[in-house]
């Protein structure tokens, strides 16, 4: 916007300067010409009194020499003969028309004859112009006074005037550019602050606000942005309070479940039920704490966790249920320490959502596997099963579009997607090597920095090209550095 205003101002100012400077330059040139010929007429007028009194050559020579033009050799006087031109004389018959001429003559005979008829004339001669001024004599004839006007006299001061006009025009253009730049800066700075604040708000900095200054339209936009930010803070606060309240309401049925589980006696099934109830209570407590502390967590950086440790912990929980249902479980790639910029509860919730979908949407006895692959710029978590697969993977990733039948809210994979995108990663659903569904979660170890996002985009494009024609090579790519 700033440079657009500068360019528009430059174009308009240049057109205005040209519209005025070019005519003014021509006027200056014409005024200089008129001034030079007016001076020549004034020099010619100085000889008229002498011609009106006498036609004596000596006296006229003294009168011509006493004038400024005559002293400079720029004046000549053509005195006609007594009998005029003989009948039938040609254009070159100067002596037939003139008794004598005083001074250095430059004009041609034809031009002199034209002026002798009583009409002033200006004719071009080598090096300039000749002004021919007729003057009546006592005999009724016309003598012609010739004044030479050189080119330098006609153009005297024109170049200086043009240079001054050019300087004024350049000064106007420079002034308009500076003014347009200042005005553009006054418009751009509030817009840049508004864009920066919108980006920071999108990154989760809920305390960002915009200074309400600048033009009226941008002030109105800043006021609307600040109002929107305040409304978002209020909505998030209400959402946290609602989540905490709803989670707290679960304590009553959980207490009943815990009492009922305590009365089941001994045995593997009773122990598993009591362990599940205890785990559910811990999850509800964690949910309440997370809802209450979410505002503070937004303001401080996420410390992250060890993804392999979290996966091992959650697999210990789900392995017991898998054993009861006769499912074969394979876990690989979790021996190393792999740090990801995700809070432990959030990563655990994402894993529970993916593993819960396996148990909920595949028949008992269906095998599944969890694999972890990591490199310097990506951590890949694969959850695959040998079930029937997902008919519409795109719909499964859209919030609230789950197709798992009764009891499915469609929010499980949305939790996984939000966790992945918080690091600059993503989630993909495809066909696994076991024959069922494969949920592939990409996590960026650098928290979604610019370099990490670009590397991840290049790798995703490379993987997508491989998927279209080479599924086996895709598997080899996903298992590199295992």
C-alpha positions as CSV (number, residue, x, y, z in Angstrom):
1,X,0.0,0.0,0.0
2,X,2.8,2.4,0.9
3,X,4.6,2.0,-2.4
4,X,1.4,2.0,-4.3
5,X,0.6,5.5,-2.9
6,X,4.1,6.6,-3.7
7,X,3.8,5.4,-7.3
8,X,0.4,7.1,-7.7
9,X,1.7,10.4,-6.3
10,X,4.7,10.2,-8.6
11,X,2.6,9.7,-11.7
12,X,0.2,12.5,-10.8
13,X,2.9,14.9,-9.9
14,X,4.9,14.2,-13.1
15,X,1.8,14.8,-15.2
16,X,1.1,18.1,-13.4
17,X,4.7,19.2,-13.7
18,X,4.7,18.4,-17.4
19,X,1.4,20.1,-18.0
20,X,2.7,23.3,-16.5
21,X,6.5,23.2,-17.2
22,X,6.3,22.6,-21.0
23,X,3.9,25.5,-21.7
24,X,5.9,27.7,-19.4
25,X,9.1,26.8,-21.2
26,X,7.6,27.7,-24.5
27,X,6.3,31.0,-23.1
28,X,9.8,31.8,-21.8
29,X,11.3,31.1,-25.2
30,X,8.7,33.3,-26.9
31,X,9.2,36.1,-24.4
32,X,13.0,36.0,-25.0
33,X,12.4,36.3,-28.8
34,X,9.9,39.1,-28.4
35,X,12.4,40.9,-26.1
36,X,15.2,40.6,-28.6
37,X,13.1,42.0,-31.5
38,X,11.6,44.7,-29.4
39,X,15.1,45.9,-28.5
40,X,16.0,45.8,-32.3
41,X,12.9,47.9,-33.0
42,X,14.1,50.4,-30.4
43,X,17.5,50.6,-32.0
44,X,15.9,51.1,-35.4
45,X,13.8,53.9,-34.0
46,X,16.9,55.9,-33.0
47,X,17.7,56.5,-36.7
48,X,14.3,57.7,-37.7
49,X,14.8,61.4,-36.6
50,X,18.0,61.6,-38.7
51,X,16.3,60.1,-41.7
52,X,13.4,62.5,-41.4
53,X,15.8,65.5,-41.5
54,X,18.4,64.5,-44.1
55,X,19.6,61.8,-46.4
56,X,23.2,63.0,-46.4
57,X,25.4,60.0,-46.2
58,X,28.0,61.5,-43.8
59,X,25.4,62.6,-41.4
60,X,23.6,59.3,-41.5
61,X,26.9,57.4,-41.0
62,X,27.5,59.5,-37.9
63,X,24.0,58.8,-36.6
64,X,24.4,55.0,-37.2
65,X,27.8,55.0,-35.5
66,X,26.3,56.8,-32.5
67,X,23.7,54.1,-31.9
68,X,24.4,50.9,-29.9
69,X,23.6,48.5,-32.8
70,X,25.5,50.6,-35.3
71,X,28.5,50.6,-33.0
72,X,28.4,46.8,-32.7
73,X,28.1,46.5,-36.5
74,X,24.5,45.2,-36.4
75,X,22.8,48.1,-38.1
76,X,22.5,49.0,-41.8
77,X,20.5,51.7,-43.6
78,X,19.2,51.3,-47.1
79,X,18.6,54.7,-48.7
80,X,16.6,54.7,-52.0
81,X,17.6,56.5,-55.2
82,X,15.9,59.6,-56.3
83,X,14.2,58.1,-59.4
84,X,13.4,54.8,-57.9
85,X,13.9,51.5,-59.7
86,X,13.9,51.4,-63.5
87,X,10.9,49.8,-65.1
88,X,11.3,46.0,-65.5
89,X,14.3,45.7,-63.1
90,X,14.9,42.3,-61.7
91,X,15.1,41.3,-58.0
92,X,18.9,41.7,-57.9
93,X,18.9,45.3,-59.1
94,X,19.9,46.7,-55.7
95,X,21.8,49.7,-57.1
96,X,18.7,50.7,-59.2
97,X,16.7,50.9,-55.9
98,X,19.3,52.2,-53.5
99,X,21.4,55.3,-53.8
100,X,23.6,53.9,-51.1
101,X,23.6,51.7,-48.0
102,X,25.3,52.4,-44.7
103,X,26.7,49.6,-42.5
104,X,27.0,45.9,-43.0
105,X,24.1,44.6,-45.0
106,X,22.8,41.0,-44.4
107,X,19.3,40.9,-45.8
108,X,18.6,40.1,-49.4
109,X,17.4,42.6,-52.0
110,X,14.0,41.0,-52.2
111,X,13.4,41.3,-48.5
112,X,14.6,45.0,-48.5
113,X,12.2,45.7,-51.4
114,X,9.3,44.1,-49.4
115,X,10.1,46.3,-46.4
116,X,10.4,49.4,-48.6
117,X,6.7,49.1,-49.4
118,X,6.0,50.2,-45.9
119,X,5.8,46.9,-44.1
120,X,8.2,45.7,-41.3
121,X,9.6,42.3,-41.8
122,X,11.9,39.8,-40.1
123,X,14.0,37.5,-42.2
124,X,16.5,34.8,-41.4
125,X,20.1,35.5,-42.2
126,X,23.3,33.5,-41.4
127,X,23.8,33.5,-37.7
128,X,20.5,35.0,-36.7
129,X,17.7,37.3,-37.9
130,X,17.4,40.7,-39.6
131,X,14.7,43.2,-38.6
132,X,13.8,45.4,-41.6
133,X,12.0,48.6,-40.4
134,X,10.8,51.1,-43.1
135,X,11.1,54.8,-42.3
136,X,9.4,57.5,-44.4
137,X,11.6,60.2,-46.0
138,X,10.7,63.8,-46.8
139,X,10.6,62.8,-50.5
140,X,7.9,60.3,-49.9
141,X,10.2,57.4,-50.3
142,X,10.9,54.7,-47.7
143,X,14.4,54.1,-46.3
144,X,14.9,50.7,-44.7
145,X,16.7,50.3,-41.4
146,X,18.2,46.8,-41.0
147,X,19.0,45.6,-37.4
148,X,20.8,42.3,-37.1
149,X,19.6,40.1,-34.2
150,X,22.0,37.1,-33.5
151,X,20.7,33.8,-32.2
152,X,22.3,34.3,-28.8
153,X,20.1,37.4,-28.3
154,X,17.0,35.5,-29.2
155,X,17.7,32.7,-26.8
156,X,19.3,34.9,-24.0
157,X,18.1,33.6,-20.6
158,X,16.0,30.7,-22.0
159,X,18.4,28.0,-20.9
160,X,18.6,29.4,-17.4
161,X,14.8,29.7,-17.2
162,X,14.4,26.1,-18.3
163,X,17.0,24.9,-15.7
164,X,15.0,26.7,-13.0
165,X,11.8,25.2,-14.2
166,X,13.3,21.8,-14.2
167,X,14.6,22.3,-10.7
168,X,11.2,23.5,-9.5
169,X,9.6,20.5,-11.1
170,X,12.0,18.0,-9.6
171,X,11.5,19.7,-6.2
172,X,7.8,19.3,-6.5
173,X,8.2,15.6,-7.5
174,X,10.5,15.0,-4.5
175,X,8.2,16.8,-2.2
176,X,5.2,14.8,-3.4
177,X,7.1,11.5,-3.0
178,X,8.1,12.4,0.6
179,X,4.6,13.5,1.4
180,X,3.1,10.3,-0.1
181,X,5.6,8.1,1.7
182,X,4.7,9.8,5.1
183,X,1.0,9.4,4.4
184,X,1.5,5.8,3.3
185,X,3.5,5.1,6.4
186,X,0.7,6.5,8.5
187,X,-1.7,4.1,6.8
188,X,0.6,1.1,6.7
189,X,1.9,1.1,10.3
190,X,-1.6,0.6,11.9
191,X,-2.3,-2.1,9.3
192,X,0.9,-3.9,10.0
193,X,0.2,-3.8,13.8
194,X,-3.2,-5.2,13.1
195,X,-1.8,-8.0,11.0
196,X,0.8,-8.8,13.6
197,X,-1.7,-8.8,16.4
198,X,-4.0,-11.1,14.3
199,X,-1.1,-13.5,13.8
200,X,-0.2,-13.5,17.5
201,X,-3.8,-14.1,18.4
202,X,-3.9,-17.0,16.0
203,X,-0.8,-18.5,17.8
204,X,-2.7,-18.4,21.1
205,X,-1.5,-15.2,22.7
206,X,-4.8,-14.1,24.0
207,X,-3.5,-11.0,25.7
208,X,-2.5,-9.2,22.5
209,X,-4.3,-6.0,21.7
210,X,-4.0,-3.3,19.0
211,X,-3.4,0.4,19.6
212,X,-6.4,2.3,18.3
213,X,-4.8,5.0,16.1
214,X,-4.4,5.9,12.5
215,X,-7.1,6.7,10.0
216,X,-10.7,6.4,11.0
217,X,-11.2,3.1,9.1
218,X,-8.2,1.5,10.7
219,X,-9.2,2.7,14.1
220,X,-12.5,1.1,13.6
221,X,-10.8,-2.1,12.6
222,X,-8.5,-2.0,15.7
223,X,-11.6,-1.4,17.9
224,X,-13.3,-4.4,16.3
225,X,-10.2,-6.6,16.7
226,X,-9.8,-5.7,20.4
227,X,-13.5,-6.4,20.9
228,X,-13.2,-9.7,19.1
229,X,-10.1,-10.7,21.2
230,X,-12.0,-9.8,24.4
231,X,-14.9,-11.9,23.3
232,X,-12.6,-14.9,22.5
233,X,-11.1,-14.7,26.0
234,X,-14.5,-14.7,27.5
235,X,-15.7,-17.6,25.4
236,X,-12.6,-19.6,26.2
237,X,-13.0,-18.8,29.9
238,X,-16.6,-20.0,29.8
239,X,-15.6,-23.1,27.9
240,X,-12.9,-24.0,30.5
241,X,-15.4,-23.4,33.3
242,X,-18.0,-25.6,31.5
243,X,-15.5,-28.4,30.9
244,X,-14.4,-28.2,34.5
245,X,-18.0,-28.3,35.7
246,X,-19.0,-31.2,33.5
247,X,-15.9,-33.1,34.5
248,X,-16.7,-32.5,38.2
249,X,-20.2,-33.9,37.6
250,X,-18.6,-37.2,36.7
251,X,-17.3,-37.6,40.2
252,X,-20.7,-38.9,41.5
253,X,-21.1,-41.8,39.0
254,X,-17.4,-42.6,39.4
255,X,-17.8,-42.9,43.1
256,X,-20.6,-45.3,42.6
257,X,-18.5,-47.3,40.1
258,X,-15.6,-47.4,42.6
259,X,-17.8,-48.7,45.4
260,X,-19.3,-51.3,43.1
261,X,-15.9,-52.4,41.9
262,X,-14.8,-52.7,45.5
263,X,-17.6,-55.2,46.2
264,X,-16.6,-57.5,43.3
265,X,-14.2,-59.4,45.5
266,X,-11.0,-60.9,44.2
267,X,-10.1,-62.2,40.8
268,X,-8.5,-60.9,37.5
269,X,-11.7,-59.4,36.2
270,X,-12.3,-57.5,39.5
271,X,-8.8,-56.2,39.6
272,X,-9.0,-55.0,36.0
273,X,-12.3,-53.2,36.7
274,X,-10.9,-51.5,39.8
275,X,-7.8,-50.5,37.8
276,X,-10.0,-49.1,35.0
277,X,-12.1,-47.1,37.5
278,X,-9.0,-45.7,39.1
279,X,-7.6,-44.7,35.8
280,X,-10.8,-43.0,34.9
281,X,-10.8,-41.1,38.1
282,X,-7.2,-39.9,37.4
283,X,-8.2,-38.8,33.9
284,X,-11.2,-36.8,35.2
285,X,-8.9,-35.2,37.8
286,X,-6.4,-34.3,35.1
287,X,-9.2,-33.0,32.9
288,X,-10.4,-30.7,35.7
289,X,-6.9,-29.4,36.4
290,X,-6.2,-28.9,32.7
291,X,-9.4,-26.9,32.3
292,X,-8.7,-24.7,35.3
293,X,-5.1,-24.1,34.3
294,X,-5.5,-23.7,30.6
295,X,-5.3,-20.0,30.6
296,X,-1.9,-20.0,32.4
297,X,-0.6,-22.8,30.2
298,X,-1.4,-20.7,27.1
299,X,1.0,-18.0,28.4
300,X,4.0,-20.2,29.1
301,X,5.8,-22.5,26.7
302,X,5.0,-26.2,26.5
303,X,7.8,-28.3,28.0
304,X,7.0,-31.4,26.0
305,X,7.4,-35.0,26.9
306,X,9.1,-38.3,25.9
307,X,6.8,-39.8,23.3
308,X,8.2,-43.3,23.7
309,X,7.6,-43.2,27.5
310,X,4.0,-42.1,27.1
311,X,3.4,-44.8,24.4
312,X,4.8,-47.5,26.7
313,X,2.7,-46.3,29.6
314,X,-0.5,-46.3,27.6
315,X,0.2,-49.6,26.0
316,X,0.6,-51.2,29.4
317,X,-3.0,-50.1,30.1
318,X,-4.4,-51.2,26.7
319,X,-2.5,-54.5,26.6
320,X,-4.5,-56.0,29.4
321,X,-7.8,-55.3,27.5
322,X,-6.2,-56.7,24.3
323,X,-5.2,-59.9,26.1
324,X,-8.8,-60.4,27.3
325,X,-10.1,-59.9,23.8
326,X,-7.5,-62.2,22.2
327,X,-5.8,-59.5,20.2
328,X,-2.2,-59.8,19.0
329,X,-0.3,-56.6,19.8
330,X,3.0,-55.5,18.3
331,X,4.9,-52.5,19.8
332,X,8.2,-51.3,18.2
333,X,10.4,-48.3,18.1
334,X,9.8,-47.2,21.7
335,X,13.2,-48.0,23.2
336,X,14.8,-44.6,22.5
337,X,14.0,-41.2,24.1
338,X,12.1,-39.0,21.7
339,X,11.1,-35.6,22.9
340,X,8.1,-33.9,21.3
341,X,6.7,-30.4,22.1
342,X,3.4,-31.8,23.4
343,X,2.2,-32.0,27.0
344,X,2.1,-35.5,28.4
345,X,-1.7,-35.5,29.1
346,X,-2.4,-34.3,25.6
347,X,-0.3,-36.9,23.9
348,X,-1.8,-39.6,26.2
349,X,-5.3,-38.5,25.2
350,X,-4.4,-38.7,21.5
351,X,-3.0,-42.2,21.9
352,X,-6.1,-43.3,23.9
353,X,-8.3,-41.9,21.2
354,X,-6.5,-43.9,18.4
355,X,-6.3,-47.1,20.5
356,X,-9.9,-46.8,21.7
357,X,-11.0,-46.6,18.1
358,X,-9.2,-49.9,17.4
359,X,-11.1,-51.7,20.2
360,X,-14.4,-49.9,19.5
361,X,-14.6,-50.4,15.7
362,X,-12.8,-53.8,15.1
363,X,-14.0,-57.3,16.1
364,X,-12.5,-59.0,19.1
365,X,-9.3,-60.9,18.1
366,X,-8.2,-58.3,15.5
367,X,-4.5,-57.7,15.7
368,X,-3.1,-54.2,15.9
369,X,0.4,-52.6,16.1
370,X,2.0,-49.3,17.3
371,X,5.2,-48.2,15.6
372,X,7.3,-45.2,16.3
373,X,9.8,-43.8,13.7
374,X,11.9,-40.7,14.3
375,X,14.5,-38.6,12.7
376,X,15.9,-35.1,13.2
377,X,12.9,-33.3,11.7
378,X,10.0,-35.7,12.3
379,X,8.5,-38.2,14.7
380,X,6.0,-40.6,13.1
381,X,3.5,-42.6,15.2
382,X,1.7,-45.4,13.3
383,X,-1.3,-47.1,14.8
384,X,-2.4,-49.9,12.4
385,X,-4.9,-52.7,12.7
386,X,-6.2,-55.7,10.7
387,X,-9.8,-54.6,10.8
388,X,-12.2,-53.6,8.0
389,X,-10.7,-50.2,7.5
390,X,-12.4,-46.7,7.2
391,X,-14.5,-46.2,4.1
392,X,-14.2,-42.3,4.1
393,X,-10.9,-41.2,5.7
394,X,-11.5,-37.5,4.9
395,X,-14.8,-37.5,6.7
396,X,-13.3,-39.3,9.7
397,X,-10.8,-36.4,10.1
398,X,-13.5,-33.8,10.2
399,X,-14.7,-32.8,13.6
400,X,-18.0,-34.5,14.6
401,X,-18.2,-36.7,11.4
402,X,-17.3,-40.0,12.9
403,X,-19.0,-43.0,11.3
404,X,-18.4,-45.5,14.0
405,X,-22.0,-46.2,14.8
406,X,-23.7,-45.8,18.2
407,X,-21.5,-44.2,20.9
408,X,-19.2,-42.5,18.3
409,X,-18.9,-38.7,18.7
410,X,-16.5,-38.2,15.8
411,X,-14.1,-36.2,18.1
412,X,-11.4,-38.8,18.8
413,X,-9.4,-38.3,15.6
414,X,-10.0,-34.5,15.9
415,X,-8.2,-34.6,19.2
416,X,-5.3,-36.4,17.4
417,X,-5.3,-33.9,14.6
418,X,-5.2,-30.9,17.0
419,X,-2.2,-32.4,18.9
420,X,-0.3,-33.0,15.7
421,X,-1.0,-29.6,14.2
422,X,0.1,-27.9,17.5
423,X,3.6,-29.0,16.6
424,X,3.4,-28.2,12.9
425,X,2.5,-31.8,11.9
426,X,-0.6,-33.5,10.6
427,X,-2.6,-36.7,10.5
428,X,-3.2,-39.1,7.6
429,X,-5.4,-42.1,7.4
430,X,-4.7,-44.9,4.9
431,X,-4.5,-48.7,4.4
432,X,-2.2,-50.5,6.8
433,X,0.1,-53.4,6.0
434,X,-2.1,-55.5,8.3
435,X,-5.0,-55.0,5.9
436,X,-7.0,-52.5,8.0
437,X,-6.7,-48.9,9.0
438,X,-3.5,-47.0,9.5
439,X,-3.5,-43.7,11.4
440,X,-0.2,-41.9,10.8
441,X,0.6,-39.0,13.1
442,X,3.4,-36.6,12.1
443,X,4.9,-34.6,15.0
444,X,7.5,-31.9,14.5
445,X,10.3,-32.0,17.2
446,X,11.0,-28.2,16.7
447,X,7.5,-27.2,17.5
448,X,6.4,-26.2,14.0
449,X,9.2,-23.7,13.2
450,X,9.5,-22.4,9.7
451,X,12.3,-24.7,8.7
452,X,10.6,-27.7,10.2
453,X,7.3,-26.9,8.5
454,X,9.0,-26.6,5.1
455,X,10.9,-29.9,5.5
456,X,7.7,-31.6,6.6
457,X,5.8,-30.2,3.6
458,X,8.5,-31.5,1.2
459,X,8.4,-34.9,2.9
460,X,4.6,-35.1,2.8
461,X,4.6,-34.2,-0.9
462,X,7.3,-36.9,-1.5
463,X,5.3,-39.5,0.4
464,X,2.1,-38.6,-1.4
465,X,3.8,-39.1,-4.8
466,X,5.1,-42.5,-3.6
467,X,1.7,-43.5,-2.3
468,X,0.0,-43.0,-5.7
469,X,2.1,-45.6,-7.4
470,X,4.5,-47.4,-5.0
471,X,3.0,-48.5,-1.6
472,X,6.0,-50.7,-0.8
473,X,8.4,-47.8,-1.2
474,X,6.2,-45.8,1.1
475,X,6.5,-48.4,3.8
476,X,10.3,-48.4,3.3
477,X,10.3,-44.6,3.7
478,X,8.2,-44.6,6.8
479,X,10.5,-47.1,8.5
480,X,13.8,-45.4,7.9
481,X,16.0,-44.9,11.0
482,X,13.8,-47.3,12.9
